[in-house]
Structures are given as structure tokens and as C-alpha cells.
Amino acid sequence: MTAETTDAPVSALDPYELKKQFPILQQQVHGKPLVYLDNAATSQKPLCVLDSSRHYYEKLNSNIHRGVHHLAQAATAAHEAARTTVAKHLNAARDEEIIFTSGTTDSVNLVAGVLVKSGRIGPEDEIIVSGLEHHSNTVPWQMLCEQVGATLRVIPVLDDGTLDLETYQSLLSERTKLVAVNHISNAFGTVNNVIHICREAKNHGALTFIDGAQSAPHLPIDLQLINCDFYAFSGHKVYGPTGIGILYGRHKLLTELPPWKGGGEMIKEVTFEKTTYNDPPFKFEAGTPNIEGGIALAAAIDFVNNLGVENIHAHEDLLIRKCAAVLEDLDGITIYGPEDRAGALSFTFEGIHHYDLGTLLDQMGFALRTGHHCCQPLMKRFGITGTLRASFAAYNTEEEVDQLGIALKKALMMLR
Ligand SMILES: Cc1ncc(COP(=O)(O)O)c(C=O)c1O
């Protein structure tokens, strides 16, 4: 099908060609070709990322920042080049604003931890999160509030799965010290207006933390435009390895805030009387980091940029809209979230448990996520225990969406 023969949108990506770069997708499960639609949980890794990890251990492996020998210098250069790749990708003002962490969860905990230590948040203060958050972007803030006696406020979710921004406005006050929301909801695919959310928070003097775990694989991210204080994502959701992620922090803040963990690398000088701390980002990177992970993450970002984030987004948009159209006629279905969703499509069927459907789909070769997606408060808000979630990546095809529709019909017949 070409643009000349139809008005339907056509993807600039060739997912069939792309799939060849993902060895794991070539396999069969339960004797059926694997259709991997659990990308919001973790995406698969292309050869260039696998090669990067292997190359690191075959040619570069050494500890960084400390050695004068060749390997130590080469590994340090590669690791710092990876930091530059991430900084450029996010349009950060400087490389030092990128801290390597083990993932989004680690990044949130880092910020919550240093905010407690800094004494910036006290018993009279409030932190705002949203009803769409992953537990990672709720629990650390809740723990912070418990520690310092502050109050957690929640932006409600409207029936269409978007945030109630009017109520958000009314929650903001001089007591608000931090607003933490996701860029894209992993449960419903809602794309939040983070530019607006950050602007309003700033107008009230509050810090802003954006959880970009689901946006990094799907959207171009321009930190200058978003103008948040912190932004985080995980490597493994953006075609990179597990155990690596980043935290962006505004340089001035990183300079002012105290370190989190103590250890090697984060110090300038240690005496038993007093230790002075390194400059950011090293101040927040105690101990030997995931060196190979950082380098492979940069390979994953190069992979994304070679495809073009806009092309990936357009391709996934086509798939997700088609998926909604294929599924919406199925008997008893409820689809959650707004029409303009990204990455993930969540649905339930009346009278049928999502787990049963997910299990039958697995037998047919489909990998979909079932459950609460680490968003229990959101599930409660909609009066459900969980959903079935199809989530997309650049290598998914329209054919797979059609096959999902057929497989779901079969599974529903078996269960009804
Ligand atoms: C929106 C969102 N935030 C945070 C996380 C946590 O990411 P990680 O487990 O990689 O730390 C996830 C993972 O699913 C997510 O989807």
C-alpha cells in the first residue's frame, strides 16, 4: 500500500526491515511467532545495542575516572561521550546536568532523598503528584512526606483518562514545593501537557520533576521547552539495557543540593574530620557505575535518532489508532484513556478477567501486559483491578495489530 493508492497514513519506517535487527523477535513462543506488545514494560534490544555491550567487555572494560592506563582512559572517554549523547538528545544545557542512575525509580528516589537531606521541604509543605502516576513516581514522594511531615496532594484524573488541570490549578499554592508528574502514562498512554504543568508550578515557586520513562521511547524531548527542574527515564524502555537510566537536573540545583549516597567518585577530598564533595554530576554518582550500560544506552539513543523520533512516533501513532479501531467493536470492551494516546492502549472486557485473556493470548504467541501496571490508585479510580495493555515500539506492524484483533476474538469465544 502506498501514499498514492490510499488516504490512510503511511509509516516512514519499515518495521519488517527493522525487526531483522532484533534477534529476540525472530523466535516462536508456544510454537507461534512471537508478537511482542509489552514494550511499555521493556523494549527489545537491537543488534547495535547488543554489539555495544559486547564491544565494551571485549575491548574497553576498565574502571573509569581513576586510571591513567589506556583502557581506563578509553572507557572513561566512552562513558563521558555517552553522557554527551544523552545531554544532546534531551537538549540539556550542559553535559553535567545528566546523572547516570540505574533507572527511573532510582532517579526519583535520588531526588526525594536529596530533597529530604536538603531540608527544603518541611511539615507545612505540599508535594503534588497526579492520579496517573506509576508507583515509582508516587511512593518515594509519599515516603518523603512521611519523613518530613509534608502533605501529598493528587491531581485527579478525568473520565477520559486525562488530568483535571483545573483542579491542579487550585491545588497549587505557596505551600507547593514540588510537582511530580509523568510525561506519558504507562497505564493509559495519556500524554500530559508537561509544559503547562511545569509553567504553572514555577509560577508558584515549586520545583518540577517529570517522569519520562514512557516518553523517551516515543517523543522528542526538549528540556529547554519543558523547562522542568528534573527529568528521568530508564534505558531499558528505549531499546537500551536494564540497570541504566538517567536523571537530568538543572545545573544550579545540582550544585546547591547535597549528595545522596556516599562513597568513591562523589568526593573531592576525604579526611576523618570532614569530606568535601565533587561537582555535579559526579557528586551524585557514588561508586562504580554501570559503565557498559551507559555506553549501550548511548548506542540505543543513536539507534532512535537514526530512525528519527518523529518517524517512530508517527509509526506508533498509526498502530495505536489502528489498534483502537480494530478493538473498539469487540463485544463488552472498554478502552481507557484519551484518543490521542501514545505508546500504550489499555482495555478490559466486561465479565472477563484480564489475566485469563492475557494467558490465552500468550498461548497464541502474543506478549501483552495484564494487571494494574504499577498504578493501583488509577485502577481504583476507574473501579477495576487491572487491564490488558498492548504497548508499541518501532518494530511492531499493522499486521500484528490485525492478528491481535483475531486472537482476541478467539480468546473471547473460549471464555464466554
Ligand atoms: C511511567 C513510569 N514511571 C516509572 C517507571 C519505573 O521504571 P523502572 O522500573 O525502569 O525504574 C515505569 C516503568 O514501567 C513507568 O512506566
The ligand as an SDF file (V2000), in Angstrom:
LIG
                    3D

 16 16  0  0  0  0  0  0  0  0999 V2000
    5.7420    5.8960   33.8210 C   0  0  0  0  0  0  0  0  0  0  0  0
    6.7580    5.0320   34.5090 C   0  0  0  0  0  0  0  0  0  0  0  0
    7.4740    5.5420   35.5060 N   0  0  0  0  0  0  0  0  0  0  0  0
    8.4120    4.8290   36.1440 C   0  0  0  0  0  0  0  0  0  0  0  0
    8.6630    3.5270   35.8050 C   0  0  0  0  0  0  0  0  0  0  0  0
    9.7120    2.7650   36.5330 C   0  0  0  0  0  0  0  0  0  0  0  0
   10.7620    2.4480   35.6700 O   0  0  0  0  0  0  0  0  0  0  0  0
   11.9420    1.4980   36.1530 P   0  0  0  0  0  0  0  0  0  0  0  0
   11.2890    0.2550   36.6810 O   0  0  0  0  0  0  0  0  0  0  0  0
   12.7260    1.2670   34.9040 O   0  0  0  0  0  0  0  0  0  0  0  0
   12.7000    2.2230   37.1920 O   0  0  0  0  0  0  0  0  0  0  0  0
    7.9230    2.9330   34.7740 C   0  0  0  0  0  0  0  0  0  0  0  0
    8.1090    1.5190   34.4270 C   0  0  0  0  0  0  0  0  0  0  0  0
    7.2240    0.8680   33.9400 O   0  0  0  0  0  0  0  0  0  0  0  0
    6.9580    3.7150   34.1010 C   0  0  0  0  0  0  0  0  0  0  0  0
    6.2440    3.2090   33.1050 O   0  0  0  0  0  0  0  0  0  0  0  0
  1  2  1  0
  2  3  1  0
  2 15  2  0
  3  4  2  0
  4  5  1  0
  5  6  1  0
  5 12  2  0
  6  7  1  0
  7  8  1  0
  8  9  2  0
  8 10  1  0
  8 11  1  0
 12 13  1  0
 12 15  1  0
 13 14  2  0
 15 16  1  0
M  END
$$$$
